[in-house]
Amino acid sequence: MRNRLPRFSYAEACSVEDALALLNEVGPGAKPLAGGTDLLVAMRMKGAKPDTLINLKTIPGLDSIEARADGLHIGALTTMQAVAECPEVARGYTCLAQAAGVVGSWQVRNRATIGGNLCNGAPSAETAPPLLVLGAHAVVAEPGGARRTVDLERFFHGPGVTECSAGKLLLEIVVPKPADDMRTIYIKHSPRKAMDIAVVGVAAGLAMQEGGRVREARLALGAVAPTPVRAREAEAYLAGRVLTPESAREAGKLAARSARPISDVRASAEYRLEMIEVLVARALMALAAPERGGQQCAG
Ligand SMILES: Cc1cc2nc3c(=O)[nH]c(=O)nc-3n(C[C@H](O)[C@H](O)[C@H](O)COP(=O)(O)OP(=O)(O)OC[C@H]3O[C@@H](n4cnc5c(N)ncnc54)[C@H](O)[C@@H]3O)c2cc1C
């Protein structure tokens, strides 16, 4: 019968060390299982055949959100719904709350984890652009048990390949507290408003100074390159410049130069490039004039 899960062994890890030992024992055929909303679909529909699934959800303590002196610590097993609903995230890390809140559907968000979203390595991973804009770090457990902190910009190696692909575990994401005057937004562009992945995802952060000049701009894009990317040329262009519809549009054009989109069933590469220009400009203008739509998160 089509779409049946292939046979696999199953183990429940009781600690991070236990999970690392199981991953090491089974070798490349083992896969960590979090919410399963990517992995089980890949097994059912895309021919993935891991020998053994190691359930991480049985490890206590990896699903909390804590505000500490160095920023927000988000456990890898925190669900998208918990991220979207957390008042601390909504207050200080708006673009992340918005992105988590537009993943899939209510049911998907209650299973899908933020760690699974990043470790799956999809270029369209919804939480990646906001976390790049916010300058997040990933805390990774190495096969021997050592912990390492990786700048999220270096976490994504290519489609489906991340820093955690071979026997490593993502434990938490640390998000530094943004400056008090930094406002952020995430815009997802997809043909459907629910149960659809992004054709283009744009996260933006903007801090202004007197006279309508930009003090700092941060931009990141999803679904338009082999990995989520920062748009640094556009950020540099905006710094110190008066933000107008024209300069926002020019920033959009420069942001598109950071992209390397493909054409696929969802959209052509040309359409994606055009949408980057439109959405970057829209995000910047919304941040500059929040009363005209600063809370908007769908393109
Ligand atoms: C109907 C539907 C709609 C969806 N809509 C969206 C959407 O709008 N936007 C979006 O971005 N995604 C979407 N997704 C994809 C998916 O829900 C997310 O990517 C989700 O966050 C994956 O998390 P998970 O916990 O389910 O990961 P899993 O499926 O459990 O794991 C995904 C991958 O990451 C690895 N992994 C998981 N956790 C860890 C860890 N802590 N350390 C190391 N490796 C780990 C697994 O081995 C696997 O390779 C959708 C999926 C479905 C089925």
The ligand as a Gaussian input file, in Angstrom:
#p B3LYP/6-31G(d) Opt

LIG

0 1
 C        0.713000      20.158000       7.135000
 C        2.056000      20.756000       7.418000
 C        2.218000      22.135000       7.320000
 C        3.470000      22.709000       7.559000
 N        3.595000      24.069000       7.449000
 C        4.808000      24.650000       7.693000
 C        4.957000      26.063000       7.580000
 O        4.012000      26.824000       7.310000
 N        6.192000      26.589000       7.824000
 C        7.271000      25.798000       8.161000
 O        8.372000      26.327000       8.371000
 N        7.130000      24.457000       8.280000
 C        5.948000      23.863000       8.053000
 N        5.812000      22.509000       8.155000
 C        6.992000      21.694000       8.463000
 C        7.159000      21.318000       9.950000
 O        5.938000      21.357000      10.645000
 C        8.165000      22.239000      10.683000
 O        9.389000      22.312000       9.991000
 C        8.367000      21.763000      12.124000
 O        8.839000      22.824000      12.901000
 C        9.295000      20.563000      12.258000
 O        9.423000      20.264000      13.630000
 P        9.216000      18.798000      14.214000
 O        9.381000      18.921000      15.691000
 O        7.945000      18.215000      13.758000
 O       10.468000      18.075000      13.557000
 P       10.669000      16.522000      13.188000
 O        9.836000      16.174000      12.018000
 O       10.558000      15.668000      14.392000
 O       12.203000      16.579000      12.763000
 C       12.646000      17.268000      11.620000
 C       14.132000      16.966000      11.394000
 O       14.932000      17.559000      12.403000
 C       15.644000      16.555000      13.148000
 N       15.568000      16.996000      14.545000
 C       14.446000      17.373000      15.202000
 N       14.772000      17.874000      16.421000
 C       16.119000      17.785000      16.523000
 C       17.051000      18.159000      17.530000
 N       16.657000      18.756000      18.685000
 N       18.376000      17.927000      17.325000
 C       18.785000      17.354000      16.148000
 N       17.959000      17.019000      15.140000
 C       16.627000      17.228000      15.328000
 C       14.937000      15.235000      12.845000
 O       15.820000      14.123000      12.936000
 C       14.461000      15.475000      11.413000
 O       15.524000      15.247000      10.519000
 C        4.571000      21.896000       7.924000
 C        4.394000      20.504000       8.055000
 C        3.159000      19.937000       7.797000
 C        2.986000      18.450000       7.941000

